Amino acid sequence: MRVIATAGHVDHGKSTLIHALTGTHPDRLAQERRRGLTIDLGFAWTDLPSGERLAFVDVPGHERFVPTMLAGVGPVPAVLFVVAADEGWKPQSAEHLAAVDALGVRHGLLAVTRCDLADPGPATAQARDRIRSSTLGGVEAVAVSARTGAGLAKLRAALDRLAARLPDGDADSPVRLWIDRSFTVRGSGLVVTGTLGAGRIRSGDALVTARSGRSVRVRSLQALGEETGLVRATARVAVNLRGLEKDSTGRGDALLTPDSFLPCLRCDVRVHGAAPAAALPRTAVAHIGSAAVPVRVRPLGEDIVRLTLPAPLPLPLRIGDRAVLRDPGLRRVLAGLTVLDPQPPELRRRGSAARRAAELGDARGTPGEAAELRRRLLVRRGELTAMGVAVCSAPVADDWLADPAHWSALRARLAELVTAYHSQRPTEEGMPVEAARHRLGLPAASLVEALVTPPLRMSRGRVTAGPDGLPADVADAVQRLTTELADRPFAAPHAQRLTELGLGRRELATAVRHGAVLRLAEQVVLLPDAPRLAADRLSELDQPFTVGTASRALDTTRRVTIPLLEHCDGQGITQLLPDKRRRCAPRSRPSSLTAP
């Protein structure tokens, strides 16, 4: 299926022509038929000579209904531009062409109607000349009369050629169905319609709405009036939804594949076909897809502006999306827009707008991984793919992607920070990961850990440099303690003596972290082999034994014996009995397979 929208001045015969081509009148409202005036979107379809099915979105031509026209044309890849032979180019012809040009539509066909009432030559030449300067470029033109049928066969053939040139929709992309109509059907519930430009929808699929984020279920599907279980882009589709009320959605909302789009409340865009950005009004209406939302306009550079959307109306935008900026008061198109960044950073400092414009200077709305990483430096993979960027790089940590140059600079900066931290705090093992994260301005501690490569290393939640060893002054202090305990290994020095040996608070903490000493209590410090030596002496006692007996065997005081025995209990060296006595746990004999 191919989808095409009409465009052109009011009462130039758009709906009548669609009726002649399809046998279905697109005006579905009684008021429209009574007045002979299209005021809402109409839909019809036909089979072309090649067998291709072509769906039409018929739009109103009156100036009061340009927003409705934009809702119909926005998601559609091609237009059938209609000009009447007896009237020629008119004001709404110009505004519709400005809208088509702003949206960047590149595929079209000119139909000059009422050729039975006037020579179509002058109107054709005038219209082709105007259209040639737009994104449509040089278009094929066909003179036709819907009343007599003249030229209809030629128009069908031209439509066939146009349909063959249209790009195929990407059925493997996430679904983004801009809703252009919603209504209820008795016995079925809510039905929404739209032009599916990408993705595929199946009966039973779970989707979400852009406006509310609510999850909905596809109950059934129709394409061109026929029930179907699967619709692939590009197609006109009617979706019967479960889990949503009519008041909760409508034109301008969208059905989305879950977790595939980010809600956008501000975006940076490039302006096309207008005066400098500074000359734009500060408020306007942006037409994106089938949505029309009021926006605040902030110029950043010569042709780059920031749009801020109203908080209750986020839009699912991607890099490269096209939009129209319109002044509803003056009833004219102001400019075309190309989305450069649907998730831009905040502008908080003086001069940040100009710097932002410079960053986006070479951006053209083509999503590229390398360029986006250079601008963002660090970004989650899911966030980048939700903006329409195809990701090939491997994450540096978790799902974080990084610009290679920025990542190398971060690694060098981390080494500098660790070196400076060690020089300022030589007794500490290294720089805490959280401190490094804060100094580097990183959003996650896992990124700091991923930056650690030799000669840096991780140890107990800290980043340090060099081999795993004690600082020289701490190592000397531990050696003095070892000498002190050589004859009486359980005679733990008091705090003052530890300080005299060189083990002040920081030095002692460093020695404990490295396992160079064993701290049993606040003021009880022994060497790491103390539990093994205690086990040897205590095993020679009559079992069970008391704390006093253990103290005499270990040649120390209860100040040391009690925390040492509690430590041995925890290690399974001793067992505490109900009567507060202890006994040594039986030692396993060496296996015959390992015994010498």
Secondary structure, 3 states (H helix, E strand, C coil): CEEEEEEECCCCCHHHHHHHHHCCCCCCCHHHHHHCCCCCCEEEEEECCCCCEEEEEECCCCHHHHHHHHHHHCCCCEEEEEEECCCCCCHHHHHHHHHHHHCCCCEEEEEEECCCCCCHHHHHHHHHHHHHCCCCCCCEEEECCCCCCCCHHHHHHHHHHHHHHCCCCECCCCCEEEEEEEEEECCCEEEEEEEECECEEECCCEEEECCCCCEEEEEEEEECCEEECEEECCEEEEEEEECCCHHHCCCCCEEECCCCCCEECEEEEEEECCCCHHHCCCEEEEEECCEEEEEEEEECCCCEEEEECCCCCCEECCCCCEEEEEECCCCEEEEEEEEEECCCCCCCCCCHHHHHHHHCCCCCCCCCHHHHHHHHCEEEHHHHHHCCCCCCCCCCECCEEECHHHHHHHHHHHHHHHHHHHHHCCCCCCEEHHHHHHHHCCCCHHHHHHHCCCCEEEECCEEEECCCCCCHHHHHHHHHHHHHCCCCCCCCCCHHHHHHHCCCHHHHHHHHHCCCCEEEECCEEECCCHHHHHHHHHCCCCCCECHHHHHHHHCCCHHHHHHHHHHHHHHCCEEECCCCCEEECCCCCCCCCCCC
